[in-house]
């Protein structure tokens, strides 16, 4: 993923075309809340002069315009390009409500003092002083007195000061001139020097870099600070692109032996609430968690593959871009070819979803002959119903899924959608504009699908699904991620109880020896582990907390699976995993003094390291020392408890005040334990 753009010389023509497009379709000013954007069906993107709407970046990477189109597709809207005639109009137009996102060559520092907030980085660049390529690159001293041509709004004050301090003379180029055109003039010798970031300069012939003017900085988009939901949606998308879509898929039809050899299981799925979603900087979703557990059993890493929006996921599986497919949709495999089935995971109802304005049908027969939105797999099942006339199923694209069908209804484009009961439950919660209608099919199995070349993998996946169903683990996942209550197996074996031990006289915990062993192994003070254990579970291995946290160290399901823990209630497994995890957290702050490193690692254990990194950024912005906990990062973390403040940072909203209290209690207890049990 990158923000670099294509060929010089086309920028001005593209800018003219974009301006003409904006002029033909006047863009109304409006508050660009996420709900308003989705209701209108368009994302208005303000772009700088010369912004290339076509073409890939140098090296064949994804161009910025295509990245924005993918964002719009993920939001189920269309892009409406709004070309600003001048560079210095971008942020003003954004503040005036003429667009929802502004796309320039922004750094977070450029947005300071405005009403705009930065998204996550789309790329990292270096600001450079650029000249025409020649046999010898001049030095800065040799260039003293030379003119640097640049649009003033594109040059930060600190860079301007550095240039003038070296004796260079800044000449302002009109704000209407695209950056690409300025670079072209430099390459032709019309200008001696200019300033541009490395993302624009890389791969351009006829130019060479005289000097780097800044360290690496993030290249970001801008949205109004007041629009927290849109910022979070964009950041979730960018994070997902980095995790899921940053590399081209590799075709390879593999069976279980090849999966184990490569130590990677590739799961083809969708970005949807029932499958795989970005949640607070990480991945979540029922199918993702279930497949993660399967990968853990196999001893391999899970790699998630999300096909582009208009690509049929089954075709990707057939071409070998993945090993398993989990769409959380009923699929009539016999209609699709010679795929292999693993499962089922569980069964669902196919239900109708209607606009609140649509008359409620009395029965399924009332759907006969009327247009109904559905995904292609669901459509194939609907066509098998003995209705006369048949249901008129509307499936716009191969990648059209259940959430997209519901959005079609909410926008009034169609009256009824048919989706599985799980997605209906999640999507309709708290909504008054939609309602659930009659059940269309009462019991349809959901399955995983494997390529026909993978019979061993399909068989092992089926065995795994049987195992997690018998143990009750699948039911727990469904309750946590889907809000679904699945029947427990009739003869499910009782989970072996772990006896709660009493703390012996003279000991801190019932598990001192185990803590000492793992502490020595990982280089972590066992008394720190004991303090965290007390705060998390009061030394009770059977403790269960909110959200599914479990065991002595209250691991969340995704955490214990990621650490390779099969049973979080097992003390040996829990202590081994916790000691590794605490050590890893401390290494994230390895450059800090020990007291500050301890405090930030403890806060990260409770709130997540991403929020502590945000607090360091906020502390630095407030003039505090980002490497000190007391009076600095601790204070910033308290401020991040305010959603309006937190929404401007990558980690998003956080229960940060709770994390500060947690850190104080653990540090106090750790001090008590070190006084009670000196080394």
MARGU-400262 format. One record per residue (C-alpha): residue in three letters; x, y, z. Coordinates in steps of 0.5 Angstrom, whole numbers, padded with zeros to 4 digits, always signed. Example, Ala and Ser with C-alpha at 12.3 -4.5 7.8 and 13.67 -1.06 7.14 Angstrom:
2
Ala+0025-0009+0016/Ser+0027-0002+0014/
//
This chain:
679
Unk+0000+0000+0000/Unk+0003+0007-0002/Unk+0001+0014-0003/Unk+0006+0015-0009/Unk+0004+0016-0016/Unk+0005+0015-0023/Unk+0008+0019-0029/Unk+0010+0026-0030/Unk+0007+0030-0035/Unk+0000+0027-0034/Unk-0002+0031-0028/Unk-0004+0037-0031/Unk-0009+0034-0036/Unk-0012+0029-0030/Unk-0013+0036-0026/Unk-0017+0039-0031/Unk-0021+0033-0032/Unk-0022+0032-0025/Unk-0024+0040-0024/Unk-0029+0039-0030/Unk-0032+0033-0027/Unk-0033+0037-0020/Unk-0036+0043-0024/Unk-0041+0038-0028/Unk-0043+0035-0021/Unk-0043+0041-0016/Unk-0042+0038-0009/Unk-0046+0040-0004/Unk-0044+0042+0003/Unk-0046+0038+0008/Unk-0044+0035+0015/Unk-0040+0028+0013/Unk-0042+0024+0018/Unk-0041+0016+0017/Unk-0048+0015+0017/Unk-0049+0021+0012/Unk-0044+0018+0007/Unk-0047+0011+0007/Unk-0054+0014+0007/Unk-0052+0018+0001/Unk-0048+0013-0003/Unk-0042+0017-0004/Unk-0035+0019-0001/Unk-0033+0025-0003/Unk-0026+0026-0004/Unk-0022+0032-0004/Unk-0016+0032-0008/Unk-0010+0036-0010/Unk-0008+0039-0017/Unk-0005+0034-0021/Unk-0008+0028-0017/Unk-0007+0022-0022/Unk-0014+0018-0022/Unk-0011+0012-0026/Unk-0005+0009-0026/Unk-0001+0005-0021/Unk+0005+0007-0016/Unk+0012+0006-0018/Unk+0014-0001-0017/Unk+0007-0003-0019/Unk+0004-0002-0012/Unk-0003+0000-0011/Unk-0004+0007-0013/Unk-0007+0012-0008/Unk-0013+0013-0012/Unk-0015+0005-0012/Unk-0014+0005-0005/Unk-0019+0010-0004/Unk-0024+0006-0009/Unk-0022+0000-0005/Unk-0024+0004+0002/Unk-0031+0007-0002/Unk-0032-0001-0004/Unk-0031-0003+0004/Unk-0036+0002+0006/Unk-0041+0000+0000/Unk-0041+0007-0003/Unk-0038+0010-0009/Unk-0032+0015-0010/Unk-0034+0022-0012/Unk-0028+0026-0014/Unk-0028+0033-0012/Unk-0021+0037-0015/Unk-0019+0043-0011/Unk-0016+0048-0016/Unk-0011+0050-0011/Unk-0007+0046-0006/Unk-0008+0051-0001/Unk-0016+0050-0001/Unk-0016+0043+0001/Unk-0016+0044+0008/Unk-0021+0050+0008/Unk-0026+0046+0003/Unk-0026+0040+0008/Unk-0027+0045+0014/Unk-0033+0048+0010/Unk-0036+0041+0008/Unk-0035+0040+0001/Unk-0032+0034+0002/Unk-0031+0028+0007/Unk-0024+0026+0006/Unk-0018+0031+0004/Unk-0012+0028+0000/Unk-0006+0032-0001/Unk+0001+0030+0001/Unk+0000+0031+0009/Unk+0004+0030+0015/Unk+0000+0030+0022/Unk+0004+0036+0023/Unk+0001+0040+0017/Unk-0006+0039+0020/Unk-0004+0042+0027/Unk-0008+0048+0028/Unk-0014+0046+0023/Unk-0020+0043+0024/Unk-0018+0036+0021/Unk-0015+0030+0024/Unk-0010+0025+0021/Unk-0012+0018+0019/Unk-0007+0012+0020/Unk-0001+0013+0015/Unk-0002+0010+0008/Unk+0006+0011+0007/Unk+0012+0013+0010/Unk+0016+0018+0006/Unk+0022+0023+0007/Unk+0022+0030+0005/Unk+0028+0032+0000/Unk+0031+0037-0004/Unk+0031+0035-0011/Unk+0035+0038-0017/Unk+0036+0036-0025/Unk+0040+0029-0025/Unk+0047+0031-0028/Unk+0054+0028-0028/Unk+0056+0031-0021/Unk+0051+0032-0015/Unk+0052+0039-0012/Unk+0053+0040-0005/Unk+0048+0045-0001/Unk+0054+0049+0000/Unk+0055+0050-0007/Unk+0048+0051-0008/Unk+0048+0057-0004/Unk+0044+0063-0007/Unk+0040+0058-0011/Unk+0032+0059-0012/Unk+0028+0053-0009/Unk+0021+0053-0013/Unk+0015+0050-0009/Unk+0008+0052-0007/Unk+0008+0055-0001/Unk+0003+0051+0002/Unk+0007+0045+0001/Unk+0013+0047+0005/Unk+0013+0047+0012/Unk+0015+0052+0016/Unk+0021+0048+0019/Unk+0023+0046+0012/Unk+0023+0053+0010/Unk+0027+0055+0016/Unk+0032+0050+0014/Unk+0033+0052+0007/Unk+0034+0059+0008/Unk+0039+0058+0014/Unk+0043+0055+0008/Unk+0043+0061+0004/Unk+0037+0058-0001/Unk+0032+0063-0004/Unk+0025+0060-0004/Unk+0021+0062-0010/Unk+0013+0061-0009/Unk+0010+0057-0015/Unk+0003+0059-0016/Unk-0002+0054-0012/Unk-0005+0052-0018/Unk+0001+0048-0021/Unk+0001+0041-0019/Unk+0007+0038-0016/Unk+0008+0033-0022/Unk+0009+0039-0026/Unk+0014+0043-0022/Unk+0018+0036-0022/Unk+0018+0036-0029/Unk+0020+0043-0030/Unk+0026+0041-0025/Unk+0028+0035-0030/Unk+0028+0040-0036/Unk+0032+0045-0032/Unk+0027+0050-0032/Unk+0028+0050-0024/Unk+0034+0049-0021/Unk+0031+0046-0014/Unk+0025+0044-0011/Unk+0022+0040-0005/Unk+0018+0034-0006/Unk+0017+0028-0001/Unk+0020+0021-0003/Unk+0014+0018-0005/Unk+0013+0023-0011/Unk+0021+0023-0013/Unk+0022+0015-0013/Unk+0022+0012-0020/Unk+0022+0019-0024/Unk+0027+0020-0029/Unk+0032+0026-0030/Unk+0032+0028-0022/Unk+0037+0027-0017/Unk+0036+0028-0009/Unk+0041+0033-0006/Unk+0039+0032+0001/Unk+0034+0029+0006/Unk+0031+0035+0009/Unk+0027+0031+0014/Unk+0027+0024+0018/Unk+0021+0019+0015/Unk+0015+0022+0017/Unk+0008+0019+0016/Unk+0004+0021+0010/Unk-0004+0021+0012/Unk-0011+0023+0009/Unk-0015+0028+0013/Unk-0022+0028+0016/Unk-0026+0033+0020/Unk-0024+0032+0027/Unk-0031+0032+0029/Unk-0032+0026+0025/Unk-0030+0021+0029/Unk-0034+0015+0026/Unk-0031+0016+0019/Unk-0024+0017+0022/Unk-0025+0010+0026/Unk-0028+0007+0019/Unk-0022+0009+0015/Unk-0017+0007+0020/Unk-0020+0000+0021/Unk-0019+0000+0013/Unk-0012+0002+0013/Unk-0010-0003+0018/Unk-0014-0008+0015/Unk-0010-0007+0008/Unk-0004-0007+0012/Unk-0005-0014+0015/Unk-0010-0017+0010/Unk-0009-0014+0003/Unk-0001-0011+0003/Unk+0001-0017-0002/Unk-0001-0020-0008/Unk-0004-0027-0007/Unk+0000-0033-0009/Unk-0003-0039-0013/Unk-0002-0046-0010/Unk-0006-0052-0009/Unk-0004-0055-0003/Unk-0006-0061+0002/Unk-0005-0062+0009/Unk+0002-0064+0008/Unk+0004-0057+0004/Unk+0000-0053+0009/Unk+0004-0056+0015/Unk+0011-0056+0011/Unk+0010-0048+0010/Unk+0007-0047+0017/Unk+0002-0043+0014/Unk-0006-0044+0013/Unk-0009-0039+0008/Unk-0016-0037+0010/Unk-0021-0034+0004/Unk-0026-0030+0007/Unk-0030-0024+0007/Unk-0029-0017+0011/Unk-0036-0018+0015/Unk-0038-0018+0022/Unk-0039-0026+0022/Unk-0033-0027+0019/Unk-0027-0023+0020/Unk-0027-0015+0022/Unk-0022-0010+0025/Unk-0023-0009+0032/Unk-0019-0004+0036/Unk-0013-0005+0032/Unk-0014-0013+0031/Unk-0017-0018+0028/Unk-0024-0021+0030/Unk-0030-0025+0028/Unk-0033-0032+0029/Unk-0030-0035+0023/Unk-0023-0032+0024/Unk-0023-0034+0031/Unk-0025-0041+0029/Unk-0020-0042+0024/Unk-0015-0039+0028/Unk-0016-0044+0033/Unk-0015-0049+0028/Unk-0009-0046+0025/Unk-0006-0047+0033/Unk-0008-0054+0033/Unk-0004-0055+0027/Unk+0002-0051+0029/Unk+0002-0046+0024/Unk+0000-0039+0023/Unk-0006-0037+0020/Unk-0006-0032+0014/Unk-0013-0029+0012/Unk-0014-0027+0004/Unk-0020-0022+0003/Unk-0021-0023-0005/Unk-0023-0016-0008/Unk-0030-0014-0007/Unk-0032-0016-0014/Unk-0029-0023-0014/Unk-0032-0029-0013/Unk-0029-0032-0007/Unk-0030-0039-0009/Unk-0026-0038-0016/Unk-0020-0035-0012/Unk-0021-0042-0008/Unk-0021-0046-0014/Unk-0015-0042-0017/Unk-0011-0044-0011/Unk-0010-0037-0007/Unk-0013-0040-0001/Unk-0013-0047+0003/Unk-0020-0046+0006/Unk-0026-0042+0005/Unk-0030-0039+0010/Unk-0036-0035+0008/Unk-0041-0036+0014/Unk-0046-0037+0008/Unk-0050-0043+0006/Unk-0047-0046+0000/Unk-0050-0051-0005/Unk-0043-0054-0006/Unk-0046-0059-0011/Unk-0048-0053-0015/Unk-0041-0050-0015/Unk-0037-0056-0018/Unk-0032-0061-0014/Unk-0030-0057-0008/Unk-0029-0061-0001/Unk-0034-0060+0005/Unk-0031-0059+0012/Unk-0036-0059+0017/Unk-0041-0056+0019/Unk-0040-0051+0024/Unk-0047-0050+0025/Unk-0054-0049+0022/Unk-0057-0042+0021/Unk-0064-0040+0019/Unk-0065-0036+0012/Unk-0069-0030+0014/Unk-0072-0024+0010/Unk-0070-0017+0012/Unk-0075-0011+0010/Unk-0075-0004+0011/Unk-0079-0001+0016/Unk-0084+0002+0010/Unk-0085-0005+0007/Unk-0091-0009+0009/Unk-0089-0015+0013/Unk-0091-0021+0009/Unk-0095-0026+0012/Unk-0091-0032+0009/Unk-0085-0034+0005/Unk-0090-0035-0001/Unk-0091-0027-0001/Unk-0084-0027-0003/Unk-0086-0030-0010/Unk-0085-0026-0016/Unk-0082-0020-0012/Unk-0075-0017-0013/Unk-0070-0020-0007/Unk-0063-0018-0006/Unk-0058-0024-0004/Unk-0051-0026-0005/Unk-0050-0031-0010/Unk-0050-0037-0005/Unk-0056-0036-0002/Unk-0059-0034-0009/Unk-0058-0041-0011/Unk-0062-0044-0005/Unk-0068-0039-0006/Unk-0068-0041-0013/Unk-0070-0048-0011/Unk-0076-0046-0007/Unk-0082-0049-0010/Unk-0085-0042-0011/Unk-0090-0040-0017/Unk-0087-0035-0019/Unk-0080-0036-0017/Unk-0077-0031-0012/Unk-0074-0025-0017/Unk-0067-0026-0014/Unk-0062-0019-0015/Unk-0055-0021-0014/Unk-0051-0015-0017/Unk-0044-0018-0017/Unk-0040-0024-0015/Unk-0038-0021-0009/Unk-0044-0019-0006/Unk-0045-0021+0001/Unk-0051-0021+0006/Unk-0049-0014+0009/Unk-0049-0011+0002/Unk-0056-0014+0001/Unk-0058-0011+0008/Unk-0055-0004+0006/Unk-0059-0005-0001/Unk-0065-0005+0003/Unk-0063+0001+0008/Unk-0062+0005+0002/Unk-0069+0004-0001/Unk-0066+0001-0007/Unk-0070-0006-0006/Unk-0075-0008-0001/Unk-0073-0014+0002/Unk-0066-0018+0003/Unk-0065-0025+0005/Unk-0059-0027+0009/Unk-0057-0032+0014/Unk-0060-0031+0021/Unk-0053-0029+0024/Unk-0052-0023+0020/Unk-0059-0021+0021/Unk-0058-0021+0028/Unk-0052-0017+0028/Unk-0054-0012+0023/Unk-0061-0010+0026/Unk-0059-0009+0033/Unk-0061-0003+0035/Unk-0064+0000+0028/Unk-0071+0002+0027/Unk-0071+0003+0020/Unk-0070-0005+0018/Unk-0074-0011+0021/Unk-0074-0018+0021/Unk-0079-0022+0017/Unk-0081-0029+0016/Unk-0076-0035+0016/Unk-0075-0037+0009/Unk-0071-0043+0010/Unk-0071-0046+0017/Unk-0064-0050+0018/Unk-0059-0049+0013/Unk-0051-0052+0015/Unk-0045-0047+0014/Unk-0039-0051+0012/Unk-0032-0049+0011/Unk-0030-0051+0004/Unk-0023-0054+0001/Unk-0020-0054-0006/Unk-0021-0061-0009/Unk-0014-0062-0009/Unk-0014-0062-0001/Unk-0018-0068+0002/Unk-0013-0069+0008/Unk-0014-0062+0010/Unk-0022-0062+0009/Unk-0022-0069+0013/Unk-0017-0066+0019/Unk-0022-0059+0019/Unk-0028-0064+0019/Unk-0025-0067+0025/Unk-0023-0061+0028/Unk-0030-0058+0028/Unk-0033-0064+0031/Unk-0028-0063+0037/Unk-0029-0056+0038/Unk-0037-0058+0038/Unk-0036-0063+0043/Unk-0032-0059+0048/Unk-0037-0053+0048/Unk-0032-0049+0045/Unk-0035-0047+0038/Unk-0042-0045+0042/Unk-0038-0041+0047/Unk-0035-0037+0040/Unk-0042-0037+0037/Unk-0044-0033+0044/Unk-0039-0028+0044/Unk-0038-0026+0037/Unk-0045-0028+0034/Unk-0050-0027+0040/Unk-0052-0034+0038/Unk-0054-0039+0043/Unk-0052-0046+0040/Unk-0055-0053+0043/Unk-0049-0056+0047/Unk-0048-0063+0045/Unk-0052-0068+0049/Unk-0046-0072+0051/Unk-0041-0066+0052/Unk-0035-0069+0057/Unk-0035-0065+0063/Unk-0029-0060+0063/Unk-0024-0062+0068/Unk-0024-0058+0074/Unk-0017-0054+0076/Unk-0017-0054+0084/Unk-0016-0048+0087/Unk-0010-0048+0092/Unk-0009-0045+0098/Unk-0003-0040+0099/Unk+0002-0044+0103/Unk+0005-0040+0109/Unk+0011-0036+0107/Unk+0009-0036+0100/Unk+0006-0030+0096/Unk+0002-0035+0091/Unk+0000-0042+0091/Unk+0005-0042+0084/Unk+0011-0039+0087/Unk+0016-0044+0084/Unk+0012-0044+0078/Unk+0013-0037+0077/Unk+0020-0037+0079/Unk+0022-0042+0074/Unk+0018-0038+0068/Unk+0021-0032+0071/Unk+0028-0034+0070/Unk+0027-0037+0063/Unk+0024-0031+0061/Unk+0028-0026+0065/Unk+0022-0023+0068/Unk+0022-0022+0076/Unk+0017-0027+0078/Unk+0014-0022+0083/Unk+0012-0018+0078/Unk+0008-0024+0075/Unk+0005-0025+0082/Unk+0003-0018+0082/Unk-0001-0018+0075/Unk-0004-0025+0077/Unk-0007-0022+0084/Unk-0010-0017+0080/Unk-0013-0021+0074/Unk-0015-0027+0078/Unk-0014-0027+0086/Unk-0010-0033+0084/Unk-0016-0037+0082/Unk-0015-0041+0075/Unk-0022-0042+0074/Unk-0023-0035+0074/Unk-0028-0032+0068/Unk-0028-0025+0067/Unk-0032-0020+0062/Unk-0032-0022+0054/Unk-0029-0029+0055/Unk-0023-0027+0059/Unk-0020-0033+0063/Unk-0015-0036+0068/Unk-0010-0034+0072/Unk-0008-0028+0068/Unk-0015-0027+0065/Unk-0013-0028+0057/Unk-0018-0026+0052/Unk-0019-0032+0047/Unk-0016-0029+0041/Unk-0010-0027+0046/Unk-0009-0034+0049/Unk-0010-0037+0042/Unk-0005-0033+0039/Unk+0000-0035+0045/Unk-0001-0042+0043/Unk-0005-0044+0050/Unk-0010-0049+0049/Unk-0013-0049+0056/Unk-0012-0042+0059/Unk-0015-0045+0066/Unk-0008-0049+0066/Unk-0003-0046+0071/Unk+0003-0048+0068/Unk+0000-0046+0061/Unk-0002-0039+0063/Unk+0004-0038+0067/Unk+0009-0040+0061/Unk+0005-0035+0057/Unk+0004-0029+0061/Unk+0012-0029+0063/Unk+0013-0029+0055/Unk+0008-0024+0054/Unk+0010-0019+0059/Unk+0017-0020+0057/Unk+0015-0018+0050/Unk+0011-0012+0053/Unk+0017-0010+0056/Unk+0021-0010+0050/Unk+0017-0006+0046/Unk+0020+0000+0051/Unk+0027-0003+0052/Unk+0030+0004+0051/Unk+0027+0007+0057/Unk+0029+0007+0064/Unk+0027+0001+0068/Unk+0021+0004+0072/Unk+0018+0007+0066/Unk+0019+0001+0062/Unk+0015-0003+0068/Unk+0010+0002+0068/Unk+0008+0002+0061/Unk+0009-0005+0060/Unk+0004-0006+0066/Unk-0001-0001+0062/Unk+0000-0005+0056/Unk-0002-0011+0059/Unk-0009-0008+0061/Unk-0010-0003+0055/Unk-0006-0006+0050/Unk+0001-0003+0047/Unk-0003+0001+0042/Unk-0006+0006+0047/Unk+0000+0007+0051/Unk+0004+0009+0044/Unk-0002+0014+0043/Unk-0001+0016+0050/Unk+0007+0017+0048/Unk+0005+0021+0042/Unk+0000+0025+0046/Unk+0005+0027+0051/Unk+0010+0029+0046/Unk+0005+0034+0043/Unk+0003+0037+0050/Unk+0011+0038+0051/Unk+0012+0032+0056/Unk+0017+0027+0056/Unk+0014+0021+0052/Unk+0019+0017+0056/Unk+0017+0018+0063/Unk+0011+0015+0066/Unk+0009+0019+0072/Unk+0007+0026+0070/Unk+0007+0025+0063/Unk+0005+0019+0059/Unk+0000+0017+0065/Unk-0003+0024+0065/Unk-0004+0023+0057/Unk-0007+0016+0058/Unk-0012+0019+0063/Unk-0014+0024+0057/Unk-0015+0019+0052/Unk-0020+0016+0056/Unk-0024+0022+0053/Unk-0027+0019+0046/Unk-0026+0026+0043/Unk-0019+0026+0044/Unk-0018+0018+0043/Unk-0021+0018+0036/Unk-0016+0022+0033/Unk-0010+0017+0035/Unk-0009+0010+0031/Unk-0011+0006+0037/Unk-0018+0009+0038/Unk-0023+0009+0044/Unk-0020+0006+0050/Unk-0022+0005+0058/Unk-0015+0009+0059/Unk-0017+0011+0066/Unk-0018+0004+0068/Unk-0011+0002+0065/Unk-0008+0008+0070/Unk-0011+0005+0076/Unk-0009-0002+0074/Unk-0002+0000+0073/Unk-0002+0004+0080/Unk-0005-0002+0084/Unk+0000-0007+0080/Unk+0006-0003+0082/Unk+0004-0002+0089/Unk+0003-0009+0090/Unk+0010-0011+0086/Unk+0013-0006+0091/Unk+0010-0010+0097/Unk+0012-0016+0094/Unk+0020-0014+0093/Unk+0020-0011+0100/Unk+0017-0018+0103/Unk+0021-0022+0098/Unk+0028-0019+0097/Unk+0032-0022+0091/
//
